[in-house]
Amino acid sequence: MNGSRAGGDEVPTLLMLAEGDDVLIATSDLEPGPHRVSNGSSIDLVEPVRLGHKVAARRLAVGEQVVRYGVPIGSMTASAIAGTWVHTHNLASDYIVTFSHRGGSQ
């Protein structure tokens, strides 16, 4: 399990901000493998994830709305299994035109 020990317990490397969230937040740069979640569960990362980035907490389907901190933040543009990095390559904001952040135009 990845995470440092504090008093014999694994320190979570992924934060679930609100119960029922679809994504977890990386507390540092993380490598693939098993990681402890702040709710006491664990999840296997399938790829590296950078500090502050989102990770799928469960399988997410194309078109599915994604919830973080109890609030919808966007919709999946590609499916993702639990442990997958979630960012603009597979998540579109429902509020801001995502491709404009990547230098695109409308």
Secondary structure, 3 states (H helix, E strand, C coil): CECCEECCEECCCEECCCCCCCEEEECCCECCEEEEECCCCEEEECCCECCCCEEECCCECCCCEEEECCEEEEEECCCECCCCEECCCCEEECCCCHHHHHCCCC
